[in-house]
Amino acid sequence: MRSLGLAHHGVGIISCPTCARAEYDVIGLVNSLERKLINIREPLPIAVMGCVVNGPDEAKEADIGIACGKGSGILLKNHAENSVVLRRY
């Protein structure tokens, strides 16, 4: 129902279809988020993108956007008004 836009409650995850630029397991992250956030009832759009090339721009329309690359990523909150660059060392 959510994928058709008929249900407006809970977490709605939008992700890229993955491509050669994806440098992490996008589908695994989406599955993990769905399991961990299942009890949230308020509408919460989350975008999970597979690369840092197009991901930040595509993810900025969601309330929370995640775009990761090799060893780093960006977390966008509230339509990119507050963003945090994450790096793994």
Protein Blocks (a to p, Z undefined) as FASTA:
>chain_A
ZZnopacgdjdddddebiaklcbdfklmmmmmmmmmmmpmbdcdddddfbfklmmmmmmm
pmbdcdddehiacddeehhlaccddddZZ
